[in-house]
């Protein structure tokens, strides 16, 4: 009975709080708003189950802090309001007291979390909401999400929050519980999954579902699944619910055991570990009564001038700093993450799993995360800032000393500024911890070249300013709201707005507190031109900060009267001359800096939102899509005169295109497209033309020829292009021309011939939204008309003279014919001896040049002078690739080959004809090239070298499905051959494991076949695996011969626009009839295998040999576009391998092909020595989603 009374009182009290209903409103608005901006994919309805589940899980993250207020209040309010002395002496049992309180908090939180599915439901069915066609309303979807995901999570979270608050007797520790639950289980789960390669751990360990459900299981859902599938209480999800509900029950039991009706200890948290002194025996002093002398109190002139106020400010700063510093939460969390980062730096300083040299540039990239970056572990810092801001504002009132502090002769500005400065000093100390983390990471990884000036500039300069501005905003939020828990909610909402402004329809950095266009630092470019815009934006926000300080001071709460009306009247009396001056200065700075920023971002540069860009693309297609199939001449020769001015971010280009009519019909008009941001000036033709259309907004021009261009005829187009970055933009943009880091392609600045289909909207949802005709991402492989159009229309020879700054070297495609200096500038003349395709780039930087030769091919490497790490490795790979590809596929077509480093953080490389660009991170890769290691940089360069045969100028596929296979998959396979020839089977096996790892990560099994491949995953991963597997079955000589035949047909002109059907035909010709099924499985169908070794027994025979019995399970399925699996009867050849203990897969004791049928079967093999492991498909030739159970270790 008493338990019910406690429950009822607590339940009614919590529901009566304004903050509770404010939380309801926020959650409703959050889910309602997010459901409006999320775009479903192809074949997915707006009210799909996936969206409802995902929004609920994401909403739970926001609810965590709201629920902390409710659970913390229920557990510790009696102590906070100092009525625990009365409560603890009443005849109520500990069980009734705790149960009543906890159940009330759980019930309120359960009702609160109900706002999430209700908000989603309202977003679909409220009048005025437009979503298009919806699925029928199914209550089971919302009930499933609520009872299986939301409610168990509420129970677990409330239990942990209640425990923290009840045992500490402090409401605020419940927020710490929320923080721990939101961050650490998911971090541990993701780290464990990556290290162990078992992604089931994510689903098991994540209590909320953001990583475990949305990022794991639900990633395997197909479009029909997303529409209707419900989360099932089975498998790992069932174990997850059991694990966390069990943990919550255990936590509640701990609370019951540890809680007692005694006065809470008010000492510091560590005092409980100190040895307590023995109590002294009581002594009684003899009372002596004597006459008291008269005491004269001297008259002291009290001074409260500026010196006193300064002393008070320093004292308040010191006290505020000490309060936060003594709290174990801040330093523990930041220190723990910093220590873990330093210790596990080997897994952080990597690129595609390969170690990086931990230069300060790389470490800063990890440590200096923007305030709103929720994917960084350092998101803990803004969360801690929000927490301690509230603690500082409410410090005196929570301690019951509010009246005393309010009566003290301390000015309001001292109180506010002192707390702000104390919090700022804590942030400074945290950033020093981050600096120590970075240095520690470098030391542990064996790197001792510390750039202390860079650490100071970024962490204690740029990063400190961002955090301090956010700290001020959080303080002012608490001062203005004047309700602690609502203040936390407001601060959280502000942080959410800063982290996801586009979700609120805001993108301009002038409207997002503390935002800026961003800064970057690289070894080549340094900070480049980013610090100037950053400084202007920080001056702008500092001006706003002055106004916030004024507002915080005027609305600072003192005394009993705390309603807003009284505070506003008091604020009027607090306006003094200094206050007015600060307000005027702040307002003036906001106006002047804001005007300057607006002039740069919206006048000198065009301000465009994401929605504007999509609308621009839609309008471009509406206006000019009619010219998509208009026949145009092909670009066959390009001549450029390029003048680069890196210090001014400017380039001037004079160019000439030679166009040839390669079609069979006369051409009567030339369509020219110019790039946004590049000023296309004078355009002239050697033939008479008439301007039909000049559309500068969409960069489209039409010129009518007075005389049609007949088949085989040519004409020349001369043009002038000017580009200069004027001012700065509101957000980060790709820098094209900068000091020591110029990089732009012809697609960035130069005019193009014809309608540019890459400008169209590809996303099906946005196409439908903008009333554009539906179309596939790529035309169908079986569309005969589409197969007549090339993937790239132009095959141009290239010649350029490039001028640049005196201290830089310009790089362009071709052989360097001449270099000279003139008038304080350097000039470089490049020319190609053969067509180079349709894309090329021009670069300029202070390069170090390394030269060598392969046969008659001149090889030049342009690299940053300090990036010598991989130069020799790259050259070895280039020469080995030229040797192998020339032998297998035919001669290299150019007289030159260029390797050039492009400024920026990229860890990969890309290729154009005769040239490969690699990023700065690639130059810092530090692989293990020992026999047991993996030299990924060597492979990457071999892959890019393969593009000189596959794609670019040698092989131009038809613009249909599968085109990427002929460009990328063939290059992946070719690169694997070069890697194997250099390092043997062990390095190649590591790369195969790398390709298979993408299948180990949760993803849908639905995809196109390789013949109709339409996504990068198929091009780069499955295509390479399929060709590798085929080479192991029929021999790589036969596969290489088929590829050589395909290439010869293309270069001879027999096959103008190849497709994957042509590739398949070539492979079919060299594949034995007995393996036709394999070719079908790998290329024609979307086939997966499920192979498992279930038993591994070894028995010694009388002859001294060993009889091995393997029990294996085999299944082969084909997955269609709807996600339906069809079992395919197996009678396949699969490898069976046995291995001695302590030996790797490259030293098999037994490795042969066996006929494997579907289902369970036994395989018996006799070997001369005792094996330690064995299994089916040990070399991972098949596309098997779970590879870890293919091979089994022998027991004992």
HUJO-V989506 format. One line per field, one symbol per residue. psi: psi as a letter, one per 30 degrees, with the letter a starting at -180 (. if undefined). burial: # if it has 16 or more other ideal C-beta (glycine too) atoms within 10 Angstrom, else .. A space follows every 10 residues. Layout:
BEGIN
psi->???
burial->???
END
This chain:
BEGIN
psi->eeeeeeeeee eeeeffkeee feeeeeeeee eeeefffkkl akgklehlee eeeeeeeeee eefeeefeee eeeeegeeee ghgfeeeffl ikleeeeeee eeeeeeeeee eefffeeeee eefffkkfkj fakllkkjfe eeeeeeffee eeeeeeeeee eeeeeeffgk efffeeeeee eeeeeeeeee eeeeefgjff eeeefjfefe eedefdefff kleeeeefkl kkilbeeeee eeeeeeeeee eeeeeeefkl ilkkkfllff ffflkklkkk kkkkkkkkkl kklkkjjkjk jkkhaeeeee eeeeeeeeee eeeeefkfee eeeeeeeeee eeegfffeil jhfkkkkile eeeefeeikl egjffkfgff eeeeeeefee eeegeeeefg geeeeffkhk lefeeeeeee eeeeeeeeee eeeeeeeeee eeeeggkgjk ieeeeeeeeg deeeeeeeee eeeeeeeeee ehjeeeeeee eeeeeeeeei effggkfkff gjkfllflll kleefbfbgf eeeeeeeeee feeeeeeeee eeeegkkkae jgleeeeeee eeffjleeee eeeeeeeeee eeeeeeeeee ffeekkjkle eeeeeeeeee eeegffgegk kllkjfkkkk jkjkiefghk kkkklkkkkk jgaglkkflk kkklkkfkjj bkkllflklk jekjjeeghk kkkkkekkjl kflllkkklk kkkkjkbllf lkljkejlkh gkjllffeel llkakjfffl kekeeeeeeg hlkklleklk fgjeeeffkl ekfkjklkkk jkkalfglkk klkakjekkl kkhglkkkjk klglkgafkl lklklilkkk kakjcgkkkk kjlkffigeg eeeeeeeeee eeeeeeeefl lkflglkkkk kkklgkgall kljgkkkkle eefgkiljgl fgajieeeee eeeeefffej abfejjllil kfefefeeee eeeeeeeeee eefafeeeee eeeeeffefe kklkfkllle ehkgleeeef deeeeeeeee ffefkfeeee eeeeeeeeee fffejeillf eeeeeeeefg klefgeeeee eeeflikkkj kkjfkjkkkk lffgakkkkk jlkkkklkka ffgkkkkkkk hlkkkkkkkl kfkafgikek jlkkkklkak lkkkkklflk lfllakhfgh fljkejffge kkkkk.
burial->..#..##..# #..#..#.## .###.###.# ##.##....# ...####### ########## ########## ########## ...#...#.. .#...##### ########## .######### #.##...... .......... ##.###.### ########## ########## #########. ###.##..## .###....## ########## ########.. #######.## #....##..# #..##..#.. ##..#...#. .......... .......... .......... .......... ........#. .##..##..# #.##..#.## #.##..##.. ##..#..##. #..####### ########## ##....#### ########## ######.#.. .#...#...# ########## ########## #.###.#### ##..#.#..# #..##.###. .######### ########## ########## #########. #.....#### .######.## ########## ..##.##### ########## ########.. ......#..# #..#....#. .##..#..## ..##..##.# #...#..... ...#.###.# #..#...... .######### ######..## ########## #.....#.## #####..#.# ..#.#...#. .......### ###.#...#. ....#.#.#. #.#.#.#### #...###### ####.#.### ######..## #..#.##..# .#.....##. #.#..##..# ########## #####..### ######.... .....##### ##..###### #####.##.# ...#..#.## ####..#.## #.######## ##.##..##. .###.##### ####.####. ########## #######... ...####### ########## ########## ########## ########## .##..##### ##.###..## .#..###### ####...### ########## #.##.#.### #######.## #...#.#### ####.##..# #...#.#### ###.#####. ###..#.#.. .....#.#.# .###.####. ..#....#.# .#.####### ....#..### .....#.... #.#.#.#... ########## ####..#..# ##.#..
END
